[in-house]
Amino acid sequence: SFRFLAPTQVTLLTERRRNRPWGMDGGGPGGNGVNRHNGQRLAGKVNLDVERGDLLTIETPGGGGWGDAESD
C-alpha cells in the first residue's frame, strides 16, 4: 500500500483483476489481484488523481499451479 504525501496523478496498468491466472498440467488457477483507492475497488487499468493522505492498495494476483496437487 502507498500513502500519498502530496497530490499527484497515478496510472495503473495491471492484469488479472477479473480473470484468475490459469494453472498448467492439471494445476488449479491462481487468485485475482485487486486495486483499491481509499478502500474503493479500481479497474485494472486506470488514471486517477490522488490527494495528500489518500491510500492506494495494490494486491498482486497469485500464480496458477503446476500439476495435480493430489498426485504422488
PDB file of N, H, CA, C and O in Angstrom:
ATOM      1  N   SER A   1       0.838  -1.194   0.000  1.00  0.00           N
ATOM      2  CA  SER A   1       0.000   0.000   0.000  1.00  0.00           C
ATOM      3  C   SER A   1       0.873   1.244   0.000  1.00  0.00           C
ATOM      4  O   SER A   1       2.012   1.226   0.467  1.00  0.00           O
ATOM      5  N   PHE A   2       0.317   2.320  -0.532  1.00  0.00           N
ATOM      6  H   PHE A   2      -0.608   2.335  -0.912  1.00  0.00           H
ATOM      7  CA  PHE A   2       1.016   3.603  -0.634  1.00  0.00           C
ATOM      8  C   PHE A   2       0.146   4.689  -0.014  1.00  0.00           C
ATOM      9  O   PHE A   2      -1.031   4.809  -0.352  1.00  0.00           O
ATOM     10  N   ARG A   3       0.713   5.473   0.882  1.00  0.00           N
ATOM     11  H   ARG A   3       1.670   5.376   1.156  1.00  0.00           H
ATOM     12  CA  ARG A   3       0.031   6.639   1.449  1.00  0.00           C
ATOM     13  C   ARG A   3       0.703   7.857   0.833  1.00  0.00           C
ATOM     14  O   ARG A   3       1.918   8.015   0.950  1.00  0.00           O
ATOM     15  N   PHE A   4      -0.067   8.716   0.182  1.00  0.00           N
ATOM     16  H   PHE A   4      -1.054   8.587   0.088  1.00  0.00           H
ATOM     17  CA  PHE A   4       0.492   9.847  -0.560  1.00  0.00           C
ATOM     18  C   PHE A   4       0.732  11.046   0.346  1.00  0.00           C
ATOM     19  O   PHE A   4      -0.099  11.384   1.189  1.00  0.00           O
ATOM     20  N   LEU A   5       1.879  11.678   0.157  1.00  0.00           N
ATOM     21  H   LEU A   5       2.554  11.404  -0.528  1.00  0.00           H
ATOM     22  CA  LEU A   5       2.277  12.843   0.944  1.00  0.00           C
ATOM     23  C   LEU A   5       1.912  14.153   0.266  1.00  0.00           C
ATOM     24  O   LEU A   5       1.965  15.214   0.887  1.00  0.00           O
ATOM     25  N   ALA A   6       1.540  14.081  -1.011  1.00  0.00           N
ATOM     26  H   ALA A   6       1.497  13.219  -1.516  1.00  0.00           H
ATOM     27  CA  ALA A   6       1.178  15.280  -1.773  1.00  0.00           C
ATOM     28  C   ALA A   6       0.238  14.868  -2.903  1.00  0.00           C
ATOM     29  O   ALA A   6       0.237  13.704  -3.304  1.00  0.00           O
ATOM     30  N   PRO A   7      -0.558  15.796  -3.421  1.00  0.00           N
ATOM     31  CA  PRO A   7      -1.417  15.483  -4.565  1.00  0.00           C
ATOM     32  C   PRO A   7      -0.571  15.088  -5.775  1.00  0.00           C
ATOM     33  O   PRO A   7       0.495  15.657  -6.012  1.00  0.00           O
ATOM     34  N   THR A   8      -1.053  14.118  -6.528  1.00  0.00           N
ATOM     35  H   THR A   8      -1.919  13.656  -6.336  1.00  0.00           H
ATOM     36  CA  THR A   8      -0.359  13.674  -7.734  1.00  0.00           C
ATOM     37  C   THR A   8      -1.331  12.899  -8.617  1.00  0.00           C
ATOM     38  O   THR A   8      -2.497  12.726  -8.264  1.00  0.00           O
ATOM     39  N   GLN A   9      -0.852  12.439  -9.753  1.00  0.00           N
ATOM     40  H   GLN A   9       0.096  12.580 -10.040  1.00  0.00           H
ATOM     41  CA  GLN A   9      -1.649  11.599 -10.638  1.00  0.00           C
ATOM     42  C   GLN A   9      -0.995  10.223 -10.720  1.00  0.00           C
ATOM     43  O   GLN A   9       0.230  10.105 -10.769  1.00  0.00           O
ATOM     44  N   VAL A  10      -1.826   9.193 -10.733  1.00  0.00           N
ATOM     45  H   VAL A  10      -2.821   9.290 -10.692  1.00  0.00           H
ATOM     46  CA  VAL A  10      -1.355   7.812 -10.756  1.00  0.00           C
ATOM     47  C   VAL A  10      -1.952   7.103 -11.973  1.00  0.00           C
ATOM     48  O   VAL A  10      -3.126   7.287 -12.296  1.00  0.00           O
ATOM     49  N   THR A  11      -1.140   6.299 -12.637  1.00  0.00           N
ATOM     50  H   THR A  11      -0.187   6.149 -12.375  1.00  0.00           H
ATOM     51  CA  THR A  11      -1.603   5.437 -13.720  1.00  0.00           C
ATOM     52  C   THR A  11      -1.308   3.995 -13.339  1.00  0.00           C
ATOM     53  O   THR A  11      -0.171   3.658 -13.010  1.00  0.00           O
ATOM     54  N   LEU A  12      -2.320   3.147 -13.381  1.00  0.00           N
ATOM     55  H   LEU A  12      -3.244   3.420 -13.648  1.00  0.00           H
ATOM     56  CA  LEU A  12      -2.149   1.719 -13.118  1.00  0.00           C
ATOM     57  C   LEU A  12      -2.409   0.945 -14.401  1.00  0.00           C
ATOM     58  O   LEU A  12      -3.418   1.160 -15.073  1.00  0.00           O
ATOM     59  N   LEU A  13      -1.504   0.056 -14.729  1.00  0.00           N
ATOM     60  H   LEU A  13      -0.685  -0.118 -14.183  1.00  0.00           H
ATOM     61  CA  LEU A  13      -1.653  -0.857 -15.867  1.00  0.00           C
ATOM     62  C   LEU A  13      -1.427  -2.267 -15.335  1.00  0.00           C
ATOM     63  O   LEU A  13      -0.326  -2.808 -15.439  1.00  0.00           O
ATOM     64  N   THR A  14      -2.465  -2.853 -14.768  1.00  0.00           N
ATOM     65  H   THR A  14      -3.360  -2.414 -14.683  1.00  0.00           H
ATOM     66  CA  THR A  14      -2.344  -4.154 -14.118  1.00  0.00           C
ATOM     67  C   THR A  14      -3.238  -5.174 -14.818  1.00  0.00           C
ATOM     68  O   THR A  14      -4.148  -4.811 -15.562  1.00  0.00           O
ATOM     69  N   GLU A  15      -2.970  -6.439 -14.572  1.00  0.00           N
ATOM     70  H   GLU A  15      -2.231  -6.734 -13.967  1.00  0.00           H
ATOM     71  CA  GLU A  15      -3.693  -7.548 -15.207  1.00  0.00           C
ATOM     72  C   GLU A  15      -4.242  -8.495 -14.142  1.00  0.00           C
ATOM     73  O   GLU A  15      -3.905  -8.396 -12.962  1.00  0.00           O
ATOM     74  N   ARG A  16      -5.085  -9.403 -14.583  1.00  0.00           N
ATOM     75  H   ARG A  16      -5.360  -9.483 -15.541  1.00  0.00           H
ATOM     76  CA  ARG A  16      -5.658 -10.487 -13.774  1.00  0.00           C
ATOM     77  C   ARG A  16      -6.468  -9.960 -12.594  1.00  0.00           C
ATOM     78  O   ARG A  16      -6.368 -10.472 -11.479  1.00  0.00           O
ATOM     79  N   ARG A  17      -7.273  -8.931 -12.856  1.00  0.00           N
ATOM     80  H   ARG A  17      -7.354  -8.515 -13.762  1.00  0.00           H
ATOM     81  CA  ARG A  17      -8.173  -8.408 -11.833  1.00  0.00           C
ATOM     82  C   ARG A  17      -9.544  -9.065 -11.930  1.00  0.00           C
ATOM     83  O   ARG A  17     -10.236  -9.193 -10.920  1.00  0.00           O
ATOM     84  N   ARG A  18      -9.949  -9.486 -13.134  1.00  0.00           N
ATOM     85  H   ARG A  18      -9.387  -9.383 -13.955  1.00  0.00           H
ATOM     86  CA  ARG A  18     -11.232 -10.180 -13.336  1.00  0.00           C
ATOM     87  C   ARG A  18     -11.040 -11.679 -13.522  1.00  0.00           C
ATOM     88  O   ARG A  18     -11.735 -12.483 -12.900  1.00  0.00           O
ATOM     89  N   ASN A  19     -10.105 -12.048 -14.370  1.00  0.00           N
ATOM     90  H   ASN A  19      -9.541 -11.396 -14.875  1.00  0.00           H
ATOM     91  CA  ASN A  19      -9.866 -13.460 -14.698  1.00  0.00           C
ATOM     92  C   ASN A  19      -8.611 -13.948 -13.990  1.00  0.00           C
ATOM     93  O   ASN A  19      -7.539 -13.354 -14.102  1.00  0.00           O
ATOM     94  N   ARG A  20      -8.771 -15.045 -13.259  1.00  0.00           N
ATOM     95  H   ARG A  20      -9.642 -15.528 -13.167  1.00  0.00           H
ATOM     96  CA  ARG A  20      -7.641 -15.572 -12.494  1.00  0.00           C
ATOM     97  C   ARG A  20      -6.579 -16.170 -13.410  1.00  0.00           C
ATOM     98  O   ARG A  20      -6.909 -16.673 -14.484  1.00  0.00           O
ATOM     99  N   PRO A  21      -5.300 -16.126 -13.003  1.00  0.00           N
ATOM    100  CA  PRO A  21      -4.246 -16.787 -13.778  1.00  0.00           C
ATOM    101  C   PRO A  21      -4.530 -18.296 -13.832  1.00  0.00           C
ATOM    102  O   PRO A  21      -4.911 -18.894 -12.826  1.00  0.00           O
ATOM    103  N   TRP A  22      -4.347 -18.894 -14.983  1.00  0.00           N
ATOM    104  H   TRP A  22      -4.037 -18.409 -15.801  1.00  0.00           H
ATOM    105  CA  TRP A  22      -4.653 -20.309 -15.139  1.00  0.00           C
ATOM    106  C   TRP A  22      -3.506 -21.183 -14.654  1.00  0.00           C
ATOM    107  O   TRP A  22      -2.351 -20.760 -14.605  1.00  0.00           O
ATOM    108  N   GLY A  23      -3.858 -22.417 -14.295  1.00  0.00           N
ATOM    109  H   GLY A  23      -4.796 -22.761 -14.334  1.00  0.00           H
ATOM    110  CA  GLY A  23      -2.862 -23.414 -13.937  1.00  0.00           C
ATOM    111  C   GLY A  23      -2.441 -24.201 -15.169  1.00  0.00           C
ATOM    112  O   GLY A  23      -3.064 -24.105 -16.227  1.00  0.00           O
ATOM    113  N   MET A  24      -1.387 -24.972 -15.019  1.00  0.00           N
ATOM    114  H   MET A  24      -0.882 -25.050 -14.160  1.00  0.00           H
ATOM    115  CA  MET A  24      -0.863 -25.785 -16.122  1.00  0.00           C
ATOM    116  C   MET A  24      -0.794 -27.246 -15.680  1.00  0.00           C
ATOM    117  O   MET A  24      -0.593 -27.540 -14.502  1.00  0.00           O
ATOM    118  N   ASP A  25      -0.960 -28.146 -16.631  1.00  0.00           N
ATOM    119  H   ASP A  25      -1.123 -27.906 -17.589  1.00  0.00           H
ATOM    120  CA  ASP A  25      -0.796 -29.583 -16.397  1.00  0.00           C
ATOM    121  C   ASP A  25      -1.624 -30.062 -15.201  1.00  0.00           C
ATOM    122  O   ASP A  25      -1.136 -30.827 -14.368  1.00  0.00           O
ATOM    123  N   GLY A  26      -2.882 -29.606 -15.121  1.00  0.00           N
ATOM    124  H   GLY A  26      -3.278 -28.985 -15.797  1.00  0.00           H
ATOM    125  CA  GLY A  26      -3.776 -30.037 -14.051  1.00  0.00           C
ATOM    126  C   GLY A  26      -3.742 -29.173 -12.809  1.00  0.00           C
ATOM    127  O   GLY A  26      -4.489 -29.430 -11.865  1.00  0.00           O
ATOM    128  N   GLY A  27      -2.905 -28.167 -12.780  1.00  0.00           N
ATOM    129  H   GLY A  27      -2.297 -27.958 -13.547  1.00  0.00           H
ATOM    130  CA  GLY A  27      -2.836 -27.270 -11.622  1.00  0.00           C
ATOM    131  C   GLY A  27      -4.019 -26.322 -11.574  1.00  0.00           C
ATOM    132  O   GLY A  27      -4.593 -25.977 -12.608  1.00  0.00           O
ATOM    133  N   GLY A  28      -4.377 -25.909 -10.389  1.00  0.00           N
ATOM    134  H   GLY A  28      -3.911 -26.189  -9.550  1.00  0.00           H
ATOM    135  CA  GLY A  28      -5.515 -25.012 -10.208  1.00  0.00           C
ATOM    136  C   GLY A  28      -5.182 -23.568 -10.554  1.00  0.00           C
ATOM    137  O   GLY A  28      -4.011 -23.208 -10.670  1.00  0.00           O
ATOM    138  N   PRO A  29      -6.208 -22.745 -10.718  1.00  0.00           N
ATOM    139  CA  PRO A  29      -5.986 -21.333 -11.035  1.00  0.00           C
ATOM    140  C   PRO A  29      -5.433 -20.577  -9.830  1.00  0.00           C
ATOM    141  O   PRO A  29      -5.597 -21.000  -8.686  1.00  0.00           O
ATOM    142  N   GLY A  30      -4.782 -19.463 -10.105  1.00  0.00           N
ATOM    143  H   GLY A  30      -4.649 -19.119 -11.035  1.00  0.00           H
ATOM    144  CA  GLY A  30      -4.300 -18.585  -9.044  1.00  0.00           C
ATOM    145  C   GLY A  30      -5.415 -17.669  -8.567  1.00  0.00           C
ATOM    146  O   GLY A  30      -6.572 -17.824  -8.958  1.00  0.00           O
ATOM    147  N   GLY A  31      -5.060 -16.726  -7.730  1.00  0.00           N
ATOM    148  H   GLY A  31      -4.120 -16.600  -7.413  1.00  0.00           H
ATOM    149  CA  GLY A  31      -6.044 -15.776  -7.207  1.00  0.00           C
ATOM    150  C   GLY A  31      -6.062 -14.495  -8.011  1.00  0.00           C
ATOM    151  O   GLY A  31      -5.092 -14.163  -8.692  1.00  0.00           O
ATOM    152  N   ASN A  32      -7.177 -13.772  -7.928  1.00  0.00           N
ATOM    153  H   ASN A  32      -7.964 -14.041  -7.374  1.00  0.00           H
ATOM    154  CA  ASN A  32      -7.286 -12.474  -8.592  1.00  0.00           C
ATOM    155  C   ASN A  32      -6.511 -11.414  -7.828  1.00  0.00           C
ATOM    156  O   ASN A  32      -6.348 -11.500  -6.611  1.00  0.00           O
ATOM    157  N   GLY A  33      -6.037 -10.413  -8.559  1.00  0.00           N
ATOM    158  H   GLY A  33      -6.170 -10.343  -9.548  1.00  0.00           H
ATOM    159  CA  GLY A  33      -5.461  -9.235  -7.935  1.00  0.00           C
ATOM    160  C   GLY A  33      -6.542  -8.187  -7.711  1.00  0.00           C
ATOM    161  O   GLY A  33      -7.619  -8.257  -8.304  1.00  0.00           O
ATOM    162  N   VAL A  34      -6.248  -7.214  -6.851  1.00  0.00           N
ATOM    163  H   VAL A  34      -5.374  -7.157  -6.370  1.00  0.00           H
ATOM    164  CA  VAL A  34      -7.199  -6.151  -6.534  1.00  0.00           C
ATOM    165  C   VAL A  34      -6.445  -4.840  -6.401  1.00  0.00           C
ATOM    166  O   VAL A  34      -5.380  -4.783  -5.786  1.00  0.00           O
ATOM    167  N   ASN A  35      -7.009  -3.781  -6.984  1.00  0.00           N
ATOM    168  H   ASN A  35      -7.875  -3.827  -7.484  1.00  0.00           H
ATOM    169  CA  ASN A  35      -6.509  -2.419  -6.790  1.00  0.00           C
ATOM    170  C   ASN A  35      -7.585  -1.645  -6.042  1.00  0.00           C
ATOM    171  O   ASN A  35      -8.768  -1.753  -6.364  1.00  0.00           O
ATOM    172  N   ARG A  36      -7.173  -0.856  -5.032  1.00  0.00           N
ATOM    173  H   ARG A  36      -6.212  -0.768  -4.771  1.00  0.00           H
ATOM    174  CA  ARG A  36      -8.132  -0.051  -4.269  1.00  0.00           C
ATOM    175  C   ARG A  36      -7.571   1.344  -4.022  1.00  0.00           C
ATOM    176  O   ARG A  36      -6.380   1.519  -3.762  1.00  0.00           O
ATOM    177  N   HIS A  37      -8.458   2.329  -4.110  1.00  0.00           N
ATOM    178  H   HIS A  37      -9.425   2.187  -4.322  1.00  0.00           H
ATOM    179  CA  HIS A  37      -8.123   3.718  -3.766  1.00  0.00           C
ATOM    180  C   HIS A  37      -9.040   4.110  -2.617  1.00  0.00           C
ATOM    181  O   HIS A  37     -10.258   4.192  -2.780  1.00  0.00           O
ATOM    182  N   ASN A  38      -8.444   4.351  -1.455  1.00  0.00           N
ATOM    183  H   ASN A  38      -7.455   4.285  -1.323  1.00  0.00           H
ATOM    184  CA  ASN A  38      -9.214   4.667  -0.240  1.00  0.00           C
ATOM    185  C   ASN A  38     -10.313   3.634   0.010  1.00  0.00           C
ATOM    186  O   ASN A  38     -11.426   3.979   0.407  1.00  0.00           O
ATOM    187  N   GLY A  39      -9.985   2.360  -0.229  1.00  0.00           N
ATOM    188  H   GLY A  39      -9.081   2.079  -0.551  1.00  0.00           H
ATOM    189  CA  GLY A  39     -10.908   1.264   0.036  1.00  0.00           C
ATOM    190  C   GLY A  39     -11.860   0.930  -1.094  1.00  0.00           C
ATOM    191  O   GLY A  39     -12.509  -0.116  -1.052  1.00  0.00           O
ATOM    192  N   GLN A  40     -11.968   1.785  -2.105  1.00  0.00           N
ATOM    193  H   GLN A  40     -11.442   2.635  -2.139  1.00  0.00           H
ATOM    194  CA  GLN A  40     -12.876   1.519  -3.219  1.00  0.00           C
ATOM    195  C   GLN A  40     -12.139   0.791  -4.337  1.00  0.00           C
ATOM    196  O   GLN A  40     -11.041   1.180  -4.735  1.00  0.00           O
ATOM    197  N   ARG A  41     -12.754  -0.257  -4.826  1.00  0.00           N
ATOM    198  H   ARG A  41     -13.646  -0.573  -4.503  1.00  0.00           H
ATOM    199  CA  ARG A  41     -12.146  -1.090  -5.865  1.00  0.00           C
ATOM    200  C   ARG A  41     -11.963  -0.305  -7.164  1.00  0.00           C
ATOM    201  O   ARG A  41     -12.835   0.467  -7.563  1.00  0.00           O
ATOM    202  N   LEU A  42     -10.816  -0.514  -7.816  1.00  0.00           N
ATOM    203  H   LEU A  42     -10.108  -1.142  -7.491  1.00  0.00           H
ATOM    204  CA  LEU A  42     -10.490   0.134  -9.087  1.00  0.00           C
ATOM    205  C   LEU A  42     -10.387  -0.904 -10.199  1.00  0.00           C
ATOM    206  O   LEU A  42     -10.222  -2.096  -9.942  1.00  0.00           O
ATOM    207  N   ALA A  43     -10.486  -0.432 -11.424  1.00  0.00           N
ATOM    208  H   ALA A  43     -10.620   0.536 -11.633  1.00  0.00           H
ATOM    209  CA  ALA A  43     -10.243  -1.286 -12.591  1.00  0.00           C
ATOM    210  C   ALA A  43      -8.750  -1.623 -12.670  1.00  0.00           C
ATOM    211  O   ALA A  43      -7.938  -1.040 -11.952  1.00  0.00           O
ATOM    212  N   GLY A  44      -8.402  -2.550 -13.532  1.00  0.00           N
ATOM    213  H   GLY A  44      -9.061  -3.024 -14.116  1.00  0.00           H
ATOM    214  CA  GLY A  44      -7.003  -2.928 -13.711  1.00  0.00           C
ATOM    215  C   GLY A  44      -6.174  -1.861 -14.405  1.00  0.00           C
ATOM    216  O   GLY A  44      -4.973  -1.734 -14.165  1.00  0.00           O
ATOM    217  N   LYS A  45      -6.828  -1.102 -15.262  1.00  0.00           N
ATOM    218  H   LYS A  45      -7.803  -1.205 -15.457  1.00  0.00           H
ATOM    219  CA  LYS A  45      -6.140  -0.026 -15.993  1.00  0.00           C
ATOM    220  C   LYS A  45      -6.891   1.264 -15.722  1.00  0.00           C
ATOM    221  O   LYS A  45      -8.057   1.400 -16.093  1.00  0.00           O
ATOM    222  N   VAL A  46      -6.223   2.216 -15.075  1.00  0.00           N
ATOM    223  H   VAL A  46      -5.276   2.106 -14.774  1.00  0.00           H
ATOM    224  CA  VAL A  46      -6.917   3.435 -14.648  1.00  0.00           C
ATOM    225  C   VAL A  46      -5.932   4.578 -14.447  1.00  0.00           C
ATOM    226  O   VAL A  46      -4.784   4.364 -14.058  1.00  0.00           O
ATOM    227  N   ASN A  47      -6.395   5.786 -14.717  1.00  0.00           N
ATOM    228  H   ASN A  47      -7.327   5.959 -15.033  1.00  0.00           H
ATOM    229  CA  ASN A  47      -5.690   7.017 -14.336  1.00  0.00           C
ATOM    230  C   ASN A  47      -6.512   7.661 -13.234  1.00  0.00           C
ATOM    231  O   ASN A  47      -7.735   7.745 -13.351  1.00  0.00           O
ATOM    232  N   LEU A  48      -5.869   8.117 -12.168  1.00  0.00           N
ATOM    233  H   LEU A  48      -4.876   8.048 -12.073  1.00  0.00           H
ATOM    234  CA  LEU A  48      -6.621   8.790 -11.127  1.00  0.00           C
ATOM    235  C   LEU A  48      -5.784   9.872 -10.469  1.00  0.00           C
ATOM    236  O   LEU A  48      -4.558   9.791 -10.400  1.00  0.00           O
ATOM    237  N   ASP A  49      -6.483  10.879  -9.990  1.00  0.00           N
ATOM    238  H   ASP A  49      -7.479  10.945 -10.046  1.00  0.00           H
ATOM    239  CA  ASP A  49      -5.860  11.944  -9.210  1.00  0.00           C
ATOM    240  C   ASP A  49      -5.988  11.574  -7.746  1.00  0.00           C
ATOM    241  O   ASP A  49      -7.069  11.208  -7.285  1.00  0.00           O
ATOM    242  N   VAL A  50      -4.891  11.669  -7.015  1.00  0.00           N
ATOM    243  H   VAL A  50      -4.013  11.966  -7.390  1.00  0.00           H
ATOM    244  CA  VAL A  50      -4.912  11.377  -5.584  1.00  0.00           C
ATOM    245  C   VAL A  50      -4.536  12.634  -4.807  1.00  0.00           C
ATOM    246  O   VAL A  50      -3.838  13.515  -5.309  1.00  0.00           O
ATOM    247  N   GLU A  51      -5.016  12.687  -3.579  1.00  0.00           N
ATOM    248  H   GLU A  51      -5.583  11.971  -3.172  1.00  0.00           H
ATOM    249  CA  GLU A  51      -4.756  13.820  -2.694  1.00  0.00           C
ATOM    250  C   GLU A  51      -3.839  13.389  -1.558  1.00  0.00           C
ATOM    251  O   GLU A  51      -3.636  12.198  -1.322  1.00  0.00           O
ATOM    252  N   ARG A  52      -3.300  14.359  -0.871  1.00  0.00           N
ATOM    253  H   ARG A  52      -3.465  15.327  -1.063  1.00  0.00           H
ATOM    254  CA  ARG A  52      -2.465  14.084   0.308  1.00  0.00           C
ATOM    255  C   ARG A  52      -3.275  13.236   1.294  1.00  0.00           C
ATOM    256  O   ARG A  52      -4.425  13.552   1.601  1.00  0.00           O
ATOM    257  N   GLY A  53      -2.661  12.161   1.781  1.00  0.00           N
ATOM    258  H   GLY A  53      -1.727  11.905   1.531  1.00  0.00           H
ATOM    259  CA  GLY A  53      -3.317  11.280   2.737  1.00  0.00           C
ATOM    260  C   GLY A  53      -4.082  10.124   2.115  1.00  0.00           C
ATOM    261  O   GLY A  53      -4.476   9.203   2.832  1.00  0.00           O
ATOM    262  N   ASP A  54      -4.307  10.140   0.801  1.00  0.00           N
ATOM    263  H   ASP A  54      -3.987  10.888   0.219  1.00  0.00           H
ATOM    264  CA  ASP A  54      -5.009   9.039   0.138  1.00  0.00           C
ATOM    265  C   ASP A  54      -4.196   7.752   0.244  1.00  0.00           C
ATOM    266  O   ASP A  54      -2.969   7.777   0.344  1.00  0.00           O
ATOM    267  N   LEU A  55      -4.905   6.633   0.220  1.00  0.00           N
ATOM    268  H   LEU A  55      -5.902   6.612   0.139  1.00  0.00           H
ATOM    269  CA  LEU A  55      -4.281   5.317   0.310  1.00  0.00           C
ATOM    270  C   LEU A  55      -4.560   4.530  -0.967  1.00  0.00           C
ATOM    271  O   LEU A  55      -5.715   4.364  -1.360  1.00  0.00           O
ATOM    272  N   LEU A  56      -3.506   4.050  -1.607  1.00  0.00           N
ATOM    273  H   LEU A  56      -2.568   4.185  -1.288  1.00  0.00           H
ATOM    274  CA  LEU A  56      -3.611   3.193  -2.789  1.00  0.00           C
ATOM    275  C   LEU A  56      -3.078   1.820  -2.408  1.00  0.00           C
ATOM    276  O   LEU A  56      -1.938   1.687  -1.965  1.00  0.00           O
ATOM    277  N   THR A  57      -3.910   0.802  -2.583  1.00  0.00           N
ATOM    278  H   THR A  57      -4.837   0.909  -2.943  1.00  0.00           H
ATOM    279  CA  THR A  57      -3.526  -0.573  -2.271  1.00  0.00           C
ATOM    280  C   THR A  57      -3.523  -1.388  -3.553  1.00  0.00           C
ATOM    281  O   THR A  57      -4.487  -1.359  -4.317  1.00  0.00           O
ATOM    282  N   ILE A  58      -2.439  -2.113  -3.788  1.00  0.00           N
ATOM    283  H   ILE A  58      -1.655  -2.137  -3.167  1.00  0.00           H
ATOM    284  CA  ILE A  58      -2.307  -2.987  -4.952  1.00  0.00           C
ATOM    285  C   ILE A  58      -2.013  -4.391  -4.434  1.00  0.00           C
ATOM    286  O   ILE A  58      -0.943  -4.648  -3.883  1.00  0.00           O
ATOM    287  N   GLU A  59      -2.971  -5.295  -4.617  1.00  0.00           N
ATOM    288  H   GLU A  59      -3.840  -5.086  -5.066  1.00  0.00           H
ATOM    289  CA  GLU A  59      -2.790  -6.692  -4.236  1.00  0.00           C
ATOM    290  C   GLU A  59      -2.525  -7.476  -5.515  1.00  0.00           C
ATOM    291  O   GLU A  59      -3.397  -7.573  -6.379  1.00  0.00           O
ATOM    292  N   THR A  60      -1.338  -8.029  -5.637  1.00  0.00           N
ATOM    293  H   THR A  60      -0.629  -7.950  -4.936  1.00  0.00           H
ATOM    294  CA  THR A  60      -0.967  -8.738  -6.861  1.00  0.00           C
ATOM    295  C   THR A  60      -1.610 -10.126  -6.893  1.00  0.00           C
ATOM    296  O   THR A  60      -1.815 -10.737  -5.844  1.00  0.00           O
ATOM    297  N   PRO A  61      -1.931 -10.630  -8.102  1.00  0.00           N
ATOM    298  CA  PRO A  61      -2.562 -11.940  -8.204  1.00  0.00           C
ATOM    299  C   PRO A  61      -1.574 -13.060  -7.896  1.00  0.00           C
ATOM    300  O   PRO A  61      -0.369 -12.927  -8.112  1.00  0.00           O
ATOM    301  N   GLY A  62      -2.112 -14.163  -7.389  1.00  0.00           N
ATOM    302  H   GLY A  62      -3.090 -14.270  -7.214  1.00  0.00           H
ATOM    303  CA  GLY A  62      -1.285 -15.343  -7.178  1.00  0.00           C
ATOM    304  C   GLY A  62      -1.165 -16.129  -8.469  1.00  0.00           C
ATOM    305  O   GLY A  62      -2.094 -16.139  -9.276  1.00  0.00           O
ATOM    306  N   GLY A  63      -0.050 -16.777  -8.672  1.00  0.00           N
ATOM    307  H   GLY A  63       0.705 -16.769  -8.016  1.00  0.00           H
ATOM    308  CA  GLY A  63       0.160 -17.560  -9.889  1.00  0.00           C
ATOM    309  C   GLY A  63      -0.626 -18.858  -9.871  1.00  0.00           C
ATOM    310  O   GLY A  63      -0.936 -19.389  -8.805  1.00  0.00           O
ATOM    311  N   GLY A  64      -0.945 -19.365 -11.045  1.00  0.00           N
ATOM    312  H   GLY A  64      -0.693 -18.934 -11.911  1.00  0.00           H
ATOM    313  CA  GLY A  64      -1.622 -20.650 -11.159  1.00  0.00           C
ATOM    314  C   GLY A  64      -0.684 -21.796 -10.799  1.00  0.00           C
ATOM    315  O   GLY A  64       0.538 -21.663 -10.861  1.00  0.00           O
ATOM    316  N   GLY A  65      -1.277 -22.916 -10.423  1.00  0.00           N
ATOM    317  H   GLY A  65      -2.270 -23.024 -10.372  1.00  0.00           H
ATOM    318  CA  GLY A  65      -0.488 -24.077 -10.019  1.00  0.00           C
ATOM    319  C   GLY A  65       0.045 -24.871 -11.203  1.00  0.00           C
ATOM    320  O   GLY A  65      -0.362 -24.672 -12.348  1.00  0.00           O
ATOM    321  N   TRP A  66       0.968 -25.776 -10.891  1.00  0.00           N
ATOM    322  H   TRP A  66       1.299 -25.937  -9.961  1.00  0.00           H
ATOM    323  CA  TRP A  66       1.551 -26.666 -11.901  1.00  0.00           C
ATOM    324  C   TRP A  66       1.356 -28.096 -11.424  1.00  0.00           C
ATOM    325  O   TRP A  66       1.865 -28.482 -10.372  1.00  0.00           O
ATOM    326  N   GLY A  67       0.619 -28.879 -12.200  1.00  0.00           N
ATOM    327  H   GLY A  67       0.205 -28.565 -13.054  1.00  0.00           H
ATOM    328  CA  GLY A  67       0.415 -30.290 -11.870  1.00  0.00           C
ATOM    329  C   GLY A  67      -0.658 -30.498 -10.818  1.00  0.00           C
ATOM    330  O   GLY A  67      -1.085 -29.564 -10.139  1.00  0.00           O
ATOM    331  N   ASP A  68      -1.082 -31.748 -10.702  1.00  0.00           N
ATOM    332  H   ASP A  68      -0.735 -32.506 -11.254  1.00  0.00           H
ATOM    333  CA  ASP A  68      -2.130 -32.141  -9.769  1.00  0.00           C
ATOM    334  C   ASP A  68      -1.558 -32.205  -8.358  1.00  0.00           C
ATOM    335  O   ASP A  68      -0.662 -33.005  -8.089  1.00  0.00           O
ATOM    336  N   ALA A  69      -2.065 -31.376  -7.462  1.00  0.00           N
ATOM    337  H   ALA A  69      -2.793 -30.726  -7.681  1.00  0.00           H
ATOM    338  CA  ALA A  69      -1.558 -31.324  -6.084  1.00  0.00           C
ATOM    339  C   ALA A  69      -1.883 -32.598  -5.307  1.00  0.00           C
ATOM    340  O   ALA A  69      -1.222 -32.891  -4.310  1.00  0.00           O
ATOM    341  N   GLU A  70      -2.888 -33.360  -5.745  1.00  0.00           N
ATOM    342  H   GLU A  70      -3.424 -33.121  -6.555  1.00  0.00           H
ATOM    343  CA  GLU A  70      -3.294 -34.578  -5.041  1.00  0.00           C
ATOM    344  C   GLU A  70      -2.484 -35.805  -5.453  1.00  0.00           C
ATOM    345  O   GLU A  70      -2.540 -36.830  -4.773  1.00  0.00           O
ATOM    346  N   SER A  71      -1.731 -35.724  -6.555  1.00  0.00           N
ATOM    347  H   SER A  71      -1.685 -34.891  -7.107  1.00  0.00           H
ATOM    348  CA  SER A  71      -0.994 -36.903  -7.028  1.00  0.00           C
ATOM    349  C   SER A  71       0.337 -37.041  -6.288  1.00  0.00           C
ATOM    350  O   SER A  71       0.880 -36.069  -5.763  1.00  0.00           O
ATOM    351  N   ASP A  72       0.839 -38.254  -6.260  1.00  0.00           N
ATOM    352  H   ASP A  72       0.398 -39.044  -6.686  1.00  0.00           H
ATOM    353  CA  ASP A  72       2.130 -38.510  -5.582  1.00  0.00           C
ATOM    354  C   ASP A  72       3.243 -38.355  -6.545  1.00  0.00           C
ATOM    355  O   ASP A  72       4.405 -38.526  -6.178  1.00  0.00           O
TER     356      ASP A  72
END
